[in-house]
């Protein structure tokens, strides 16, 4: 499959990039690694008139320790996150999750910002234009139906990013920018939960960096990923767990799921069940059951919804046990 025609724009600075995005609006898409965008363009899922290449903007490629925590630029390659001594020392669970993304060749190209802004996926959407023409348009392609959940009133395409659940569990914030201003929001707010438009970025806005606050007490974290192959595949289920530890008890907990809905899912009940408790087998089992209850996968990626839902319980147990030092 060939790429559609587009005009390539090469800004020399973030300010120039924001000016160009403001000028071209919905007609422009930003590109850095291009590992997801270019495939979508070949499938004619996206046909932007302009591609704004951010690859040369060194000001967005950094890993730095600030006063309040770790700052990582949106253009930082996944390979650099995996290998960074600072990340491996301060937030090893983030390096772990980054190492699970695809395979080394794509980790060398893919960026932090690109991974966080992944589009949702579905068997009936991520296909060639020729394949899609054999069926009526679905919600995600501008139609009025869902091929997976018949009779539904919205899109059920799935968010399958690996880094988002870990960073949400770490209470990360993202800095967003547009011409004339910038602001910081919790990472969880970046996701709309709507399969049709999963990322809460308007035309002219881009994600510029991620800020991870420094924990104030000892903690542990883990990310568990279920996939067919040990490389390349998106998660069928992903579970991130971060536990703040006060001696042998859990002072606070975050459990976040990916690949079970159109956005990462914070399991609030699991967090409540773990807080103040010793993360023993019984407490972990209760938290895993809470994760199982909120997971509602459908048949639009791989495996069966029943198996994926059951594995949410298994992966949550493993993630919490490892985060609490019981793995």
SEKOLGU-868267 format. One record per residue (C-alpha): x, y, z; residue in one letter. Coordinates in pm, whole numbers, plus 32768, in hexadecimal, padded with zeros to 4 digits. Layout:
REM SEKOLGU-868267
XYZA
...
***
This chain:
REM SEKOLGU-868267
800080008000X
807A815C7FA9X
805F82988073X
7F64839D7FFEX
7FED84EA7F85X
804485E98090X
811D871B80C2X
824286F681B1X
8281881282A9X
83C7882C836BX
83B8892B8488X
84FD899C8524X
847089DA867FX
8345898A875AX
82C78AEC872BX
82CE8AC585B1X
8223897285CCX
81088A098699X
80E58B25859DX
80C38A2A8480X
7FC789578541X
7EFC8A8E8589X
7F008AE88419X
7EA489948388X
7DC38910849FX
7D0F87C88452X
7DC987A28308X
7F14875D83BCX
7F9686398488X
80D986318550X
81D3851A8514X
830E84B085CBX
834F833885C5X
822782F884DFX
8208818A8544X
808D81A6856DX
803282D48498X
80D2825F8353X
8022810D8365X
7ED481BD8398X
7F1A829D8270X
7F6A81748191X
7E1D80DC81F6X
7D76822C81A6X
7CF68243830AX
7D998399831BX
7DE4847581EDX
7E7785BB826FX
7ED186C58171X
80038728823DX
80F8865E8311X
81AD87318413X
82F686848464X
836786C185CBX
848E85D285BCX
859B86E085B9X
851487A486E6X
8624875A87E5X
856C882D88E9X
846987148907X
856885F98927X
85E985E88A8DX
85E1852C8BD6X
862186138CFDX
85F486108E73X
8543874A8EEEX
84DE87D19040X
839587169045X
83F785D98F8EX
845F854D8E3EX
841C86068CF9X
841F854D8BACX
83F485F78A5DX
82E7857A8971X
83E78530885FX
84BC8451893EX
84EA83008893X
847181CD894AX
85CF81388931X
8659826389EFX
855482358B00X
85AE80C58B1EX
8722810B8B37X
8718824C8C04X
87D282208D52X
86F2832E8DE6X
85AF827D8D83X
863281298DEEX
869781B68F43X
856682918F8AX
844B81DE8ED2X
84BA80828E65X
8352801A8E1BX
834A811C8D02X
848380898C63X
83E57F318C8AX
82A57F998BD6X
8366804A8AC0X
842E7F0B8A83X
82E67E518A47X
827A7F3B892CX
82907E8D87DBX
83FA7E2E878AX
85517EDA8793X
85467F65862CX
83FF80188676X
8474807F87D2X
859281308720X
849481FA8656X
8364821A8739X
8347833E882AX
82AC83708980X
81AF846B88FCX
814E838B87DAX
8114826088BDX
8039832989A9X
7F6B83B18888X
7F2B826387DEX
7DE08249872BX
7CE681408798X
7CE07FFD86D2X
7BDF7F048650X
7BD77DDE855DX
7AD27E96848EX
7B947FDF8486X
7D047F89845EX
7CDE7EF78302X
7D267F6581A1X
7C38804F80ECX
7BDB7F347FFFX
7B807E4F8123X
7AAC7F5A81D0X
79E67FA58095X
793B7E5280B2X
78847EC481EEX
77B27FED825AX
787081068305X
789C80DD847BX
789681F28581X
7A0E821F856FX
7A08825483F6X
78E383458400X
77C4824A83F0X
76A881FD84DFX
76EA809A8554X
77E17FBC860BX
783D7E738564X
78A97DDA86B1X
778E7E35879DX
76567E3886C7X
75527F39872CX
7649800A87F4X
7647818587E3X
77C081BD87F0X
791181338780X
79B4801A8846X
7B12803187ADX
7C237FE888AEX
7D4280B58933X
7E767FD28941X
7F9480AF89B3X
8096801D8AA5X
812A81578B41X
7FE9820E8B9BX
7F75811D8CAEX
80C981258D56X
80E682A08D47X
7F8082CD8DC3X
7FCF81E68EE8X
80FF82C38F2CX
801683F48F2FX
80C5848E8E03X
805D85D88D6BX
808386488C02X
80D6879F8B7CX
800688078A52X
804C89308972X
7FAA89FB885FX
7FF88B4B87C4X
7FF08C4C88D8X
7FF88B6A8A08X
803F8A278ABEX
7FA489708BE5X
7FCB88338CB6X
7EBD872A8CF1X
7EB885D08D91X
7F0B84CA8C8CX
7DC184188CC8X
7D0E85518C4AX
7DB485258AF6X
7CC784038AABX
7B5B84438A56X
7ADC82DD8A72X
7A388307891BX
7AB282108819X
7A6B82FE86FAX
7B4684178788X
7C17837D889EX
7D1A849188D5X
7CAD85DE896AX
7D8586B68888X
7CE287BE87AFX
7D6B883B8663X
7EA6890586A2X
7EFA885C87EEX
801D8770882EX
80AB86B38957X
8206873789A9X
827986858AE5X
8221859A8C03X
825E85ED8D70X
827484D48E72X
826A85478FDFX
836D84BB90CDX
82CF83C991C8X
82EA843D9330X
82F882E193CBX
8380818E9358X
82BC80F0923FX
82BA7FD19147X
82297FA98FEDX
81F17EA38EE1X
81557E818D88X
80C37D3D8D04X
80787D118B91X
7FB87BF98AE9X
7FFE7BCC8974X
801D7AB98875X
818F7AE9882DX
82AE7B658901X
82E47C868811X
82257D5E8718X
80C77D2787A3X
7FE67E25884BX
7F647DB2899FX
7E307CD889B2X
7E2B7D418B20X
7F1B7E1F8BE0X
7F227E698D57X
7FF77F6C8E0AX
800E7F6D8F84X
80C380699062X
80C0804091DDX
813A813F92DCX
81C3807A9401X
81C980D99570X
82827FBB960FX
81BB7E8195C2X
80757F389578X
80017FE9943DX
7FE181619470X
7F5181939315X
7F1B80D491D4X
7ED2810B9065X
7E5A7FF58F7CX
7E2580518E0EX
7DB27F748CEEX
7DF17F968B7BX
7D5C7EE48A4BX
7C087EAC8AEFX
7B597FF18A8DX
7B7C812589B2X
7C5D81C78ABAX
7D3E81538BD6X
7C6980E88D00X
7CBF814C8E64X
7C37803B8F4CX
7BC38119906AX
7B337FFC9138X
7C7A7F39912DX
7D35806E91A5X
7C45809192CDX
7C5C7F209326X
7DD87F2B9335X
7E00807393EFX
7E5E80409559X
7E787EC9952BX
7F9C7DDD9529X
7FBB7D6A93BCX
7F937BFC9410X
7EED7AED9342X
7D8E7B3D93BDX
7DA77CB5937EX
7E3E7C7B9227X
7D297B8891CAX
7C1D7C869229X
7CC57D98915FX
7CE87CB09033X
7B757C5D904AX
7B247DD19043X
7BF37DF68F06X
7B417CCD8E6EX
79EE7D6E8EB3X
7A3D7EB88E03X
7ADF7E198CCEX
79ED7DF28BACX
7AB37D868A78X
79FA7D418933X
7A547C748800X
7B0B7D80873BX
7C7E7D318764X
7D107BD987B1X
7CA87AA58875X
7B4A7A948910X
7AAD7B9089FDX
7A777A7F8B03X
7BE67A168B05X
7C637B7D8B0DX
7B797BD08C2FX
7BF07AA18CF4X
7D587B028CB3X
7D197C5B8D46X
7CF37BAC8E96X
7E337AE18E61X
7F077C058DE4X
7E8B7CE98EFBX
7EF27BEC9004X
804C7BD48F6CX
80797D4B8F48X
80107D9A90AEX
80DF7C7C913EX
82157CF29084X
81D87E5D90E1X
81B57DFD924EX
82ED7D29924BX
82357BDB925EX
82757B6E90F6X
***
